């Protein structure tokens, strides 16, 4: 039998109580889920914080003395060697220097400002090809290479038994390499004391990114 319109209050009352109880249980369930999520985030937050927590700054110091590149066993600003007459024609034409690289990486060197002098005269020189410099007599005393200047000879520098790459050479880590210098003369070259001089500079790798 159903509840009358006038009033068994018991029917409607029991339904209302049941609904309220169901809602309370549902809210309690949602609260537990939210609480669990909060706890998980707190735990994760503590974990992440422990990973990025700063502990200590470390500094290790040392002293680097001298140079890691030696020329004929020397590290000074100037090294001298002597040309010898390799083919017994009366003109000293051959010499060599040793480049020692004691570093942990390849050394790349570049030859610059190559000049050839005879007694008190300085010739005009220009690079042409891999490790080849031609030198001329400055006929018009202009100080610059011009059409009327006379070719006297050439200088050829090799790295071991190989040509230079233009004016550069390389020495592998913890090894050494000989630079071989050859002086060639035109038939009309004058007698006298010839001297070749040049500078060696380091070529650095740079960050391009």
C-alpha positions as CSV (number, residue, x, y, z in Angstrom):
1,X,0.0,0.0,0.0
2,X,1.2,3.6,-0.8
3,X,1.3,6.5,1.5
4,X,-1.9,8.7,1.7
5,X,-1.9,12.2,0.5
6,X,-2.8,13.4,4.0
7,X,-0.3,12.0,5.8
8,X,1.6,9.0,6.9
9,X,4.7,11.1,7.5
10,X,6.7,8.0,7.8
11,X,7.0,7.3,4.1
12,X,8.3,10.7,3.0
13,X,10.5,10.9,6.0
14,X,12.3,7.7,5.4
15,X,13.0,8.6,1.8
16,X,14.5,12.0,2.8
17,X,16.8,10.4,5.4
18,X,18.0,7.8,2.9
19,X,18.9,10.5,0.4
20,X,20.8,12.5,2.9
21,X,22.8,9.5,4.1
22,X,23.7,8.7,0.5
23,X,24.9,12.2,-0.2
24,X,27.0,12.2,3.0
25,X,28.7,9.0,2.0
26,X,29.3,10.4,-1.5
27,X,30.9,13.6,-0.1
28,X,33.0,11.5,2.3
29,X,34.3,9.4,-0.6
30,X,35.2,12.5,-2.7
31,X,37.0,14.0,0.3
32,X,39.1,10.8,0.7
33,X,40.0,10.9,-3.0
34,X,41.0,14.6,-2.8
35,X,43.0,13.9,0.4
36,X,44.9,11.1,-1.3
37,X,45.7,13.3,-4.3
38,X,47.0,16.1,-2.0
39,X,49.2,13.6,-0.1
40,X,50.6,12.2,-3.4
41,X,51.5,15.8,-4.5
42,X,53.1,16.5,-1.1
43,X,55.2,13.4,-1.3
44,X,56.3,14.1,-4.9
45,X,57.1,17.7,-3.9
46,X,59.4,16.6,-1.1
47,X,61.1,14.2,-3.5
48,X,61.8,16.8,-6.1
49,X,63.0,19.3,-3.5
50,X,65.4,16.7,-2.3
51,X,66.8,16.3,-5.8
52,X,67.6,19.9,-6.4
53,X,68.7,20.8,-2.9
54,X,72.1,22.6,-3.0
55,X,74.8,20.7,-1.1
56,X,78.1,22.4,-1.5
57,X,80.2,24.5,-4.0
58,X,83.5,22.8,-5.0
59,X,86.6,24.7,-6.2
60,X,89.8,22.9,-7.3
61,X,92.8,25.1,-8.2
62,X,96.1,24.4,-9.9
63,X,98.9,26.3,-11.6
64,X,99.8,26.0,-15.3
65,X,103.5,26.9,-15.9
66,X,105.1,27.8,-19.2
67,X,103.8,26.6,-22.6
68,X,102.6,23.2,-23.8
69,X,104.2,23.8,-27.3
70,X,107.9,23.7,-27.6
71,X,110.0,24.6,-30.7
72,X,113.3,22.7,-30.7
73,X,112.8,22.1,-27.0
74,X,112.4,25.8,-26.2
75,X,109.5,28.0,-25.2
76,X,111.1,31.4,-25.6
77,X,110.0,34.2,-28.0
78,X,112.8,33.5,-30.5
79,X,114.4,30.3,-31.8
80,X,117.3,30.2,-34.2
81,X,118.6,27.4,-36.5
82,X,121.0,27.1,-39.4
83,X,120.5,26.4,-43.1
84,X,122.7,23.8,-44.6
85,X,123.9,23.3,-48.2
86,X,122.0,20.1,-49.0
87,X,123.2,19.8,-52.7
88,X,126.7,21.2,-52.4
89,X,126.1,24.1,-54.8
90,X,127.5,26.8,-52.5
91,X,124.0,28.0,-51.4
92,X,122.7,27.1,-47.9
93,X,119.2,25.9,-48.7
94,X,117.8,23.5,-46.1
95,X,116.8,23.5,-42.4
96,X,114.3,22.2,-40.0
97,X,112.7,22.8,-36.6
98,X,110.8,20.4,-34.3
99,X,107.4,21.3,-32.9
100,X,106.5,19.4,-29.7
101,X,102.9,19.4,-28.6
102,X,102.6,18.3,-24.9
103,X,98.9,19.2,-24.7
104,X,96.0,16.7,-24.7
105,X,94.5,18.1,-27.9
106,X,95.8,18.7,-31.4
107,X,97.8,21.9,-31.9
108,X,97.1,23.9,-35.0
109,X,99.8,26.4,-36.0
110,X,99.9,29.1,-38.6
111,X,103.0,30.6,-40.2
112,X,102.8,34.4,-40.6
113,X,105.0,37.3,-41.6
114,X,107.5,35.2,-43.5
115,X,110.4,37.3,-44.8
116,X,113.7,36.5,-46.6
117,X,116.7,38.8,-46.1
118,X,120.2,38.9,-47.7
119,X,122.7,40.9,-45.7
120,X,121.0,44.2,-45.2
121,X,118.3,43.7,-47.9
122,X,114.8,42.5,-47.2
123,X,112.9,40.9,-50.1
124,X,109.2,41.1,-50.8
125,X,107.5,37.8,-50.2
126,X,104.1,36.4,-51.0
127,X,102.4,33.1,-50.3
128,X,101.4,31.0,-53.3
129,X,100.0,27.5,-52.8
130,X,100.4,25.2,-49.8
131,X,103.5,26.1,-47.9
132,X,105.2,28.0,-50.8
133,X,106.3,31.6,-50.6
134,X,108.0,33.5,-53.5
135,X,110.4,36.3,-52.7
136,X,111.3,39.2,-55.0
137,X,113.7,42.1,-55.2
138,X,112.0,45.4,-54.7
139,X,113.2,47.0,-57.9
140,X,111.3,50.2,-57.7
141,X,111.7,50.5,-53.9
142,X,108.0,50.9,-53.5
143,X,107.7,48.5,-50.6
144,X,104.9,46.7,-52.4
145,X,105.0,43.9,-54.9
146,X,104.7,45.2,-58.5
147,X,105.2,44.1,-62.1
148,X,108.8,45.2,-62.3
149,X,110.0,43.3,-59.3
150,X,112.5,40.5,-59.9
151,X,111.9,37.0,-58.7
152,X,114.9,35.8,-56.6
153,X,113.6,32.4,-55.3
154,X,111.0,30.6,-53.2
155,X,110.7,29.1,-49.8
156,X,108.9,25.8,-49.3
157,X,107.9,24.6,-45.8
158,X,106.6,21.1,-45.2
159,X,105.1,19.4,-42.2
160,X,107.0,16.1,-42.1
161,X,106.8,14.8,-45.6
162,X,103.5,16.5,-46.4
163,X,102.6,20.0,-47.6
164,X,101.1,22.6,-45.4
165,X,97.5,23.4,-45.6
166,X,98.0,26.9,-47.0
167,X,100.1,28.4,-44.2
168,X,98.9,26.1,-41.4
169,X,100.1,22.8,-39.9
170,X,98.9,20.5,-37.2
171,X,100.7,18.5,-34.5
172,X,98.7,15.7,-32.8
173,X,98.3,15.6,-29.0
174,X,101.4,14.5,-27.0
175,X,103.5,14.2,-30.1
176,X,106.0,16.2,-32.3
177,X,106.4,17.0,-35.9
178,X,109.2,18.5,-38.0
179,X,108.8,21.6,-40.1
180,X,111.2,21.3,-43.0
181,X,112.3,24.5,-44.7
182,X,113.7,24.6,-48.2
183,X,115.2,27.6,-50.0
184,X,115.3,27.6,-53.8
185,X,117.2,30.2,-55.9
186,X,116.8,31.5,-59.4
187,X,120.1,31.1,-61.5
188,X,120.8,34.8,-61.2
189,X,120.5,34.9,-57.4
190,X,123.4,36.9,-55.8
191,X,125.8,35.4,-53.3
192,X,125.5,36.5,-49.7
193,X,124.0,35.5,-46.4
194,X,120.4,34.6,-46.7
195,X,118.0,34.4,-43.7
196,X,114.4,33.2,-43.4
197,X,112.3,34.4,-40.5
198,X,108.6,33.9,-39.7
199,X,106.3,33.7,-36.7
200,X,104.2,30.8,-35.6
201,X,100.8,31.5,-34.0
202,X,98.2,29.2,-32.6
203,X,94.9,28.8,-34.4
204,X,92.0,28.5,-31.9
205,X,88.8,26.6,-32.2
206,X,85.9,28.9,-31.5
207,X,82.3,28.3,-30.5
208,X,80.1,28.8,-33.6
209,X,76.8,27.9,-31.9
